[in-house]
Amino acid sequence: MGDVGGVVESVGARRASGAPLREMRAVTESTVERLASGVPLRDVLDVGAPGSWTDLDVEVRASARYRPGLLPGLAWVEGRSGSTVSSLIAATVGRLRRERGAENAVESVEPLLALALCHPDGRVREAALARAREYPDLLPLIVVRAADWAEPVRETARELLRDVLDVDAAVALAPLILLVGRRGRGDFGVRLLGEVLRRAPGERLGPLYGSADRSVRRFAHRLAVAEGFLSPTELARAAARDGDAVIQDLCAEAVLKTVSADVGDDVLRPLLTARNPRARSSGVTALRRAGRAAEAERFLTDRSAVVRACARYVVRQLGTDPLPLYRAWCSGLGPEAGGERDTGQTRELKRGTGQAREPKRDTGKVRESAPETGHIREPESGQGPERGSFVPVPGAVIGLAECGERADAVLLWPLLAHPVPAVRARAVAGLRLLDVVEAGRLRPLLEDPAPGVVRETGLALLPSAQELPADWLMERLGTRWPRHVRVTAFRLLSAGSGIVPLRAAVELLEDPDPKLRGWAEQAVQRWHPPAGLPGGEAEVEALLDRCTHLFSSYVLRRRKWEAGVGR
């Protein structure tokens, strides 16, 4: 079944790419013809790509259906006396000699054996395996045959693979072995790969840790963790640098198991400064085991919710309640970990972003924010106007909502007018978490220049969308408004009742934005008259008449009948 799945996957991918059947056949003929003419494998295939070998296996079997004479027969593979390749192969070789020159079309055993190893006849494949041992470049096809559907072929290939697979070959063939391992009978190769690599020195797995193939990196790191090939420092760096979430979790958990009171910065720093929150959260958790729990306080305002949660847990282990800290930061009375001290510097806030531009005159050097947290530190110098108030940062604002009470909303409402868009957005999200949303007070933020603020406001107002004035939202569907305002207005209108969703969708049917237009068309097709809609409304009929291109005549009549019009 595994090989059948491979055939379906390969053919499906080619069809999805839009390649016509004749083009697919021409590619197959070209590959098989070149191998049959003796062109070396490395000149025909990308031997370093695992998919090239599985594709060759599929293509040879496909070519056997309409040009079986291109493939070597059993007699030639077994080397019987007087046996030769077929006349069709001989003719092909002759033609290619004339087209490319004799030196490029000399009959070679290795390419023909490659075709024999992919032959649809199992007897030919099994016989080819006996000769494949002499040709190292055919080892990838032995890996493929180790998952063959025919048991005699499969067992012969497995015995051969066990004999010839050494450490160097295992490292080189790991991507192909793991690819074939997804097949129904491909587990043998994966087990053998693990056995060979476990006996190898840990440094031999180095190329696998940085492989472009995600499955190879996962396999190598699992093996390294199980066998202890990587030190805690190397595991911490892998958790921080690898882009795969599985490897991040695997290595971070392995580091946590090794953390003790004498752990050094070479282990903790890569985790605490990592960009991905999985590694940072593990680093914060490790601070407690390392006896440095006090350092977790600065991560209470991290940009990631999971890191903030871990920081609150660690801080509580010291007997400190994080809620008063969040309240102090958001009320403007807290220490620098929760916000930025206002230096009186004039800043030009970029429209729609949380960035700021410093004025040209020198107002004092400011330390950059730590990459692992969401807070901004205090200026070093005392130059500039008198300083006194703290400006909360996004992590402190949402952190208050995550562990606060509904009464804490009084600290969040003033932040809706904050000049930094990210703070406004987190304030809206915090009000939603505390379940204290007031549609009238949040509605002006639907016109905010920052897309993130409008997005959070729309999410907060969605449960109370019917309380918003429909005419006011309809006006914001116009093209004079920014796209994020129009999208949010449409979402809120779509959550309305009665004829409002249909009216909004029809309004956007001729919109210049293709995505908005597509969403509107889908909304029209999904709309059905609700139970409370009075029957016979002329507006419903007029709106549906503008959507005739979206329905068949039967569906349109049915929809009008449901609305009580057009009878």
Protein Blocks (a to p, Z undefined) as FASTA:
>chain_A
ZZmmmmmmmmmmmmmnopafklmmmmmmmmmmmmmnopafklmpcfkbmklmmmmmmmmm
mmmmmmmmlpccfklmnopghiacdfklmmmmmmmmmmnojklmcccfklmmmmmmmgfb
lklmmmmmmmmmmmmklmmmmmmmmmcfblklmmmmmmmmmmmmcfklmmmmmmmmmmmm
mpmklmmmmmmmmmmmmmpcfklmmmmmmpcblklmmmmmmmmmmnopacfklmmmmmmm
pmbfklmmmmmmmmmmmgcfkbcfklmmmmmmpmblklmmmmmmmmmmnopmmmmmmmmm
gfbfklmmmmmmmmmmnopafklmmmmmmnopacfklmccdehiacdddehiabdcddfb
dgbjaddddfkbcbdcddfblgdjddfbacddfklmmmmmmmmcfklmmmmmmmmmpfbl
klmmmmmmmmmmnopacfklmmmmmmpfblklmmmmmmmmmmmmmmpcfklmmmmmpmkb
cfklmmmmmmmmmmmghjlmmmmmmmmmmgfblklmmmmmmmmmmpccdfklcghiaklm
mmmmmmmmmpcfklmmmmmmmnopaZZ
